[in-house]
Amino acid sequence: GIVVSSLLKETGVVTVDPGFMNTASCESEITYIDGDEGILRYRGYPIEQLAQRSSFLEVAYLLIHGELPSPTELDAFVERVNRHTLVHEDFRTFMGTFPRNAHPMAVMSSAVNALSTFYPESLDPFDPETVELATVLILAKTRTITSYLHRTAVGEPLLYPDYSRGYVEDFLRMTFAKPYEQYESDPTTVAALDKLLILHADHEQNCSTSTVRIVGSSHANLYASVAAGINALSGPLHGGANEAVLKMLTEIQAQGGDASDFMRRVKNKEQGVRLMGFGHRVYKNYDPRAAIVKKSADAVLQQLGKHDPLLDLAMNLEEIALSDEYFIERKLYPNVDFYTGLIYKAMGFSEQMFTPLFALGRMPGWIAQWREMMSDPTTKIGRPRQVYTGAVERDYVGVDAR
Ligand code: ACO
């Protein structure tokens, strides 16, 4: 709706657009989505091709720098990120100070915010070299932080990085290796996680990315902006949905596995009952990421030899939804979060680690969007208007007279 406001002197009008359903907050060259056609492209490259043929750090380079790297540029970038994966010893101590049952998303955002205190030489948002340093530090240290989130939760010692291994391979080693055993990496798991990180790497102006941009628009540093993005991602309507999906599937299974009965409750809009992992603000056709993840979930579980009845249940729910008026009318399809948790679970991650894995994958997108905004001279501080609906002017009455 358009509301005429006598308060806004310059134009006389303010648009009220709850949830920013129709408001573009910026122009961007990074990610293209066509929600009706189910298309997603990073810098023009279809997500299907990148998921099939690229690697997470190459995609990070593409999103952040705008073009695919040459072989030399890619080697240099990967080497630089790998070399920065080690964190300060005091930072390791800091990671161990949270309560054992703390939600890892809270620890992750605190940890990313705290990085700025350990690397004060990387804070200037307008010096290109400093921004590049902060970029590399965040990509490198969040990988280490994410593995430490798992290890502190299970009470295992925090391992040091091994520079000779790849980004994803060493992340899995640092997360799951037993200190007293030789670690053998599993190529299926490495490839599947690499693909999942690519699928999560950017998604234009979603809730967390808009948060990163609005925090950065006050010229807050990259760490502060990304930490805010992690907090936005933690909610169950956004990144937290991957954890919520698995909780939902487990609950349905525990109550006898009746998918139709659960769907009845969803359609009756019983308090708090939504089909988590379904629906999207922009995709009104199948989420292309979900299509890739669904295939991957089937293949990975088979290759790992882990049949999970929850995957059958998820497919059953999807099948019901695809031919049900309620979901058809509202154009509700599985989103990226519907099947990811099943893959993470098969890999050995606890439910609470699912959203931190999403955040790890989203780092390149947040960084690229922040950098695009900061280097645009037309950027202004983010400051929406409002339409005031409160009391008209009235006189204060002392407490004795009330
Ligand atoms: N289950 C049941 N009904 C749903 C669902 C769902 N998952 N999603 C939307 N609807 C219904 C709503 O009740 C509403 O119905 P109504 O018109 O009768 O009132 C209609 O569909 C439109 O839904 P809104 O909530 O208005 O759509 P919006 O664009 O604001 O929300 C969102 C999108 C938040 C993703 C929503 O679909 C949802 O809550 N999904 C479940 C959580 C989820 O999976 N989130 C992950 C999103 S993807 C991501 O962040 C990576």
Residues whose N, C-alpha, C, O or C-beta is under 5 A from the ligand:
A	BS01	ACO	P236 L237 H238 G239 A241 V266 R274 L275 M276 G277 F278 G279 H280 R281 R330 N335 D337
